[in-house]
Amino acid sequence: MKKNKTKSHFYIGKEIRSLRQERFDAIKNLDKKRMKYSWKKGAWSELLQCPDNYLLHELTLDKELIGFSLYLVEVKKPLSLHLLKVVLGEAWEGKGLARKMFEDLVEFYPKLEQIYLEVEAENTRAIGLYETTGFEKLRLLKKYYSDQSDALSMLWNRESRFDA
Ligand SMILES: CC(C)(COP(=O)(O)OP(=O)(O)OC[C@H]1O[C@@H](n2cnc3c(N)ncnc32)[C@H](O)[C@@H]1OP(=O)(O)O)[C@@H](O)C(=O)NCCC(=O)NCCS
């Protein structure tokens, strides 16, 4: 599998509604399978009802969905995002693809200024990914999640650099 054969597609605001039902279902399934705090039906409906608040990034290989990420758009110009989730199919983990997704995003949106996120404090894999893509740790958010797990907040600024 060559990383450069994967393709990033970005849907911002109302473009999200142009997604075919089949693709939308694949995104929801991946979320359910892979995310500890996966979204319930209501959250997905809210995404479709108020798409102006979101940016969706899909990663495909030969038109098949292999990963996606979802952001809240905090500020439009310059673009400032809040990462809600980034997910890779299990078979596609550990190949540098999530990192490539961040690189594609930054290239596609040259006006992107910052990305804020919260991540479960025990998700060392995701934290490792964020650190090597230039995110900096901000603070520990005690009992942040519904099951009382702690979160870590992190911030990426355009001045931060990707490791070569
Ligand atoms: C977290 C996740 C998106 C990472 O995707 P991935 O494609 O495997 O990540 P990459 O291969 O691009 O790894 C990028 C960097 O992360 C770090 N990393 C990867 N696996 C790691 C691990 N097990 N421990 C620590 N750091 C790790 C490495 O620094 C790696 O950089 P390198 O390849 O230069 O060494 C993926 O594991 C996933 O979908 N997990 C389930 C959903 C989830 O937890 N999402 C995050 C919270 S929203």
The ligand as an SDF file (V2000), in Angstrom:
LIG
                    3D

 48 50  0  0  0  0  0  0  0  0999 V2000
   -5.1840    7.3240   16.7560 C   0  0  0  0  0  0  0  0  0  0  0  0
   -5.1660    6.8820   15.2950 C   0  0  0  0  0  0  0  0  0  0  0  0
   -6.0120    7.8600   14.4850 C   0  0  0  0  0  0  0  0  0  0  0  0
   -3.7090    6.9100   14.8140 C   0  0  0  0  0  0  0  0  0  0  0  0
   -3.7160    6.6200   13.4250 O   0  0  0  0  0  0  0  0  0  0  0  0
   -2.4410    5.9650   12.6860 P   0  0  0  0  0  0  0  0  0  0  0  0
   -2.6920    6.0630   11.2130 O   0  0  0  0  0  0  0  0  0  0  0  0
   -2.1830    4.6280   13.2560 O   0  0  0  0  0  0  0  0  0  0  0  0
   -1.2930    6.9370   13.1040 O   0  0  0  0  0  0  0  0  0  0  0  0
    0.0520    7.1150   12.2850 P   0  0  0  0  0  0  0  0  0  0  0  0
    0.4880    5.7830   11.7550 O   0  0  0  0  0  0  0  0  0  0  0  0
   -0.1550    8.2100   11.2980 O   0  0  0  0  0  0  0  0  0  0  0  0
    1.0790    7.5540   13.4190 O   0  0  0  0  0  0  0  0  0  0  0  0
    1.5350    8.8630   13.5120 C   0  0  0  0  0  0  0  0  0  0  0  0
    2.4230    9.0130   14.7010 C   0  0  0  0  0  0  0  0  0  0  0  0
    1.7370    8.6540   15.9000 O   0  0  0  0  0  0  0  0  0  0  0  0
    2.6680    8.0670   16.8180 C   0  0  0  0  0  0  0  0  0  0  0  0
    2.1780    6.7410   17.1700 N   0  0  0  0  0  0  0  0  0  0  0  0
    1.5840    5.8290   16.3810 C   0  0  0  0  0  0  0  0  0  0  0  0
    1.2710    4.7370   17.1130 N   0  0  0  0  0  0  0  0  0  0  0  0
    1.6870    4.9820   18.3700 C   0  0  0  0  0  0  0  0  0  0  0  0
    1.6440    4.2610   19.5610 C   0  0  0  0  0  0  0  0  0  0  0  0
    1.1180    3.0220   19.6120 N   0  0  0  0  0  0  0  0  0  0  0  0
    2.1500    4.8230   20.6860 N   0  0  0  0  0  0  0  0  0  0  0  0
    2.6760    6.0850   20.6450 C   0  0  0  0  0  0  0  0  0  0  0  0
    2.7400    6.8160   19.5280 N   0  0  0  0  0  0  0  0  0  0  0  0
    2.2540    6.2740   18.4070 C   0  0  0  0  0  0  0  0  0  0  0  0
    3.9780    7.9510   16.1390 C   0  0  0  0  0  0  0  0  0  0  0  0
    4.7500    9.0560   16.5650 O   0  0  0  0  0  0  0  0  0  0  0  0
    3.6300    8.1000   14.6780 C   0  0  0  0  0  0  0  0  0  0  0  0
    4.6210    8.7780   13.9790 O   0  0  0  0  0  0  0  0  0  0  0  0
    5.7380    7.9250   13.1920 P   0  0  0  0  0  0  0  0  0  0  0  0
    4.9960    7.0590   12.2310 O   0  0  0  0  0  0  0  0  0  0  0  0
    6.5490    8.9780   12.5500 O   0  0  0  0  0  0  0  0  0  0  0  0
    6.4360    7.1340   14.2360 O   0  0  0  0  0  0  0  0  0  0  0  0
   -5.7070    5.4430   15.1170 C   0  0  0  0  0  0  0  0  0  0  0  0
   -4.9720    4.6020   15.9620 O   0  0  0  0  0  0  0  0  0  0  0  0
   -7.2010    5.2820   15.4350 C   0  0  0  0  0  0  0  0  0  0  0  0
   -8.0450    5.4110   14.5550 O   0  0  0  0  0  0  0  0  0  0  0  0
   -7.5120    4.9640   16.7250 N   0  0  0  0  0  0  0  0  0  0  0  0
   -8.9260    4.7740   17.1520 C   0  0  0  0  0  0  0  0  0  0  0  0
   -9.6700    6.0980   17.2330 C   0  0  0  0  0  0  0  0  0  0  0  0
   -8.9660    7.0950   18.1480 C   0  0  0  0  0  0  0  0  0  0  0  0
   -8.5830    6.7880   19.2610 O   0  0  0  0  0  0  0  0  0  0  0  0
   -8.8320    8.3420   17.6530 N   0  0  0  0  0  0  0  0  0  0  0  0
   -8.1700    9.4040   18.3930 C   0  0  0  0  0  0  0  0  0  0  0  0
   -9.0680   10.0900   19.3260 C   0  0  0  0  0  0  0  0  0  0  0  0
  -10.2340   11.0930   18.4500 S   0  0  0  0  0  0  0  0  0  0  0  0
  1  2  1  0
  2  3  1  0
  2  4  1  0
  2 36  1  0
  4  5  1  0
  5  6  1  0
  6  7  2  0
  6  8  1  0
  6  9  1  0
  9 10  1  0
 10 11  2  0
 10 12  1  0
 10 13  1  0
 13 14  1  0
 14 15  1  0
 15 16  1  0
 15 30  1  0
 16 17  1  0
 17 18  1  0
 17 28  1  0
 18 19  1  0
 18 27  1  0
 19 20  2  0
 20 21  1  0
 21 22  1  0
 21 27  2  0
 22 23  1  0
 22 24  2  0
 24 25  1  0
 25 26  2  0
 26 27  1  0
 28 29  1  0
 28 30  1  0
 30 31  1  0
 31 32  1  0
 32 33  2  0
 32 34  1  0
 32 35  1  0
 36 37  1  0
 36 38  1  0
 38 39  2  0
 38 40  1  0
 40 41  1  0
 41 42  1  0
 42 43  1  0
 43 44  2  0
 43 45  1  0
 45 46  1  0
 46 47  1  0
 47 48  1  0
M  END
$$$$
